[in-house]
Structure formats: C-alpha cells, structure tokens
Amino acid sequence: MIEGPYFVLTVLGVLSTGLVAGVFCGFSTFVMRGLAAVPPAQGMAAMQAINVAAVAPPFMVLFVGSALLCAVLAVVTFVLWPDVGTVELLLGSGLHLVGSFGLTVAVHVPRNDALARLRPDSAEAAAYWPRYVREWTAWNHVRTAASAGAAVSYMAALT
C-alpha cells in the first residue's frame, strides 16, 4: 500500500487529472457543439475569447500543475520503485503527460494560434472554422480519455 507523502501525491494526481478530464469533457460534449451551432463568425469569436481566458492563472495552475505533479509522481516512482502500484503510477503519468499535456502543446496550441490570427468575419475564417471545430474536438476527446485514464490509473495504484 502506498503511504505517507507518496499517498498524498497520488491522491492529488487522481484529483488534478480528474479535474482536467472534466474540463476537457465539458468542451467535447457541449461547449464545442454549442459554438458549432451558432454562425461561424460568432462561434469563432467566442472560441478566440475562450482561448485567451484559458491561459489565465485559474486554469493554467490546474493544467500545468497537474502535469508537474504527474512528472514528480513518475520520478518518485522510478526512484522508489514501490512493491505495489508501480505500473499504474507510471501509466497514469504517461497518459497525462503525453495524452493531455503533450497533445495540448503539439495539436491544440497550434490550432488555437491559427484561429487567433483570423478575423471571425472573413471568408477565410468561415472556411477554416468547421475544420477547426472537427479536428480540435476529435483531439480533445483523446485528451479527455487520457486525463480520465490517468485518474483511474492513479486510483488503481491506491488500491
């Protein structure tokens, strides 16, 4: 059984990756659908505002903090190599670091940057918006599953 500070780190891992999964799930299940249902210029303008708001401290502390916590859990697991939960801890860290944080950097940030460069009322924006919503949402499903899988994996390490 995982104990002491290592137990606390793992519980925080469950909570932080679960919270990130919840944010991503909300976007996948209703935010992006709602934005896609309004005229493209309105949906795009709203998403541009969301992307600006997302880099504010409330979300960034959670998002970057969860990635740092996952990295710490991975390092501690490699150093301590506990008798139980090793696979689950490393799997959870990998899922979140690659499938959530890594995808954000490699896939979502470039799309968001491209969106930010467009004027919502332009013809180019109207052509780009449906592809943006489709691709962004598909990759967001992956981020959601990866973060949720990390939370489940960390929880399994505690049992």
N, C-alpha and C positions, 0 to 999 in steps of 0.2 A: 504494500500500500504506500502511495506517495504521502509524505508527511511534511510538516513544518513549512518553511518559506516556499519550498518547491510546490507544495499543495496549493498555497495561496496564488502563486504564479499560474498554476494550471487552471484554477478556478477563474482567475482574471482572463486567462486565454479563452475559456469557454464563453464568458460574458462578452468580451470585446469582439471576438469573431462572430458570435451570435448576433450582436447588435449591428455589426457591419452587414451581415447577411440580411438582416431585417430591413435596413436602409435600401440595399440593392433590390430586395424582393419587392418593396413598395414601388420602386421605379419600374421594374419589369412587369408588375401586374396591373398597375393603374396609372402611374404618372405618365409614362411614355404613351400609353394608349390615349390618355386624355389630351396630351399635346398633339398627337397624330390626328385626333378627331376635329381639331379646330383648323381654320385656314392656315396654310403653311407659314405665312408671314407672322401670324400670332403665335403659333407653336414654336417657331424658331426663335422669336424674340424672347419668349418665356424660357426656353432652354438656355439661351445665352445668359439670361439673368440668373438662372439656377446654377450654371457653371461658375459664374462669378461668386455667388453666395457660397458655393461648396468649398471654396478654398479659404473660407474664414475659419477662425480657431475652433468653433464648436465641432464641426465635422472633422477637420484636419487632426485635432488632438485624438479623436477616436480612431480615425483611419491610419494615421502614421503611428500612433501609439500601439494599436493592435499589431501592426507589422513589426515594430520594435520588440514588443512582448513575444511574438512568435519567434523572432530571431534569438532572443535571450533564452526562451524555452528550448530551442534546438541546440544552442551551445551548451547549456547546462545539462541537457540530456546526453550529449556526446561526452561531456566531461565526467558526469556521474555514472552514466550507463546503468540505470536502475534495473533491479530484477524484474519489475513489472512496469508495463506501460510504455516501454521504450519505443516500440513500433508505432503505437498510437500517437505519442507525442511528436515523433519525427514526421509522421504522416500529416498530422494536423498542421504542423509548422510549414511543411512543404506545400500543402494545399492552399493555405492562406497567403504565404509569401509569393508563390508562383501564380496561383489561380485567381487571386484577388489583387494583391499589390502589383505584381508583375504585369498582369493584363491591363490594369489601370494605366500604368506607365507606357506600355507598348501599344495598346489599342485605343483606349478611351481618350487619353490626353491628346494624341494627335488629331483624332476626330473632333474633339472639342475645340482645339486650336483652329482647325479648318473652318468650323462653324463660326467661330468668333470673328473671322476675317470677312464674313459675308454680311451684306446688308439684307435684312429679312424681306424687304420688299423688291429685291432684284429677281430677274429671271433665273440667274444662276442659282440663287438660293432656293427658289421654288423647285428647280430640278434636283438639287442636292438633298433637300430635306427628306423625301421619302426613303432614299437610300441610307441616309444618316440614321433615321429612326429604326429602320430594319436591322442594320448592322450593329448599331450601338446596343439595341435591345437584345439581340442574339448573344453578343459577347457578354452583356450584363447578366444574362441567365447563367452563363458559365461562372462569372464572379460570384453570383448568389449561391450556386451549388458548391463552389469551392469554399466559401466562407462558412456555409452551413455544415459542410463536411468536416471542416476544421473544428468547429464547435463540437460536433458529435464525436470526433476522434479524441479530442481532449477530454470530453466527458467519459469516454470509454477508458481512458488512461486512469481515471479516478476510481474505477470500479474494480 
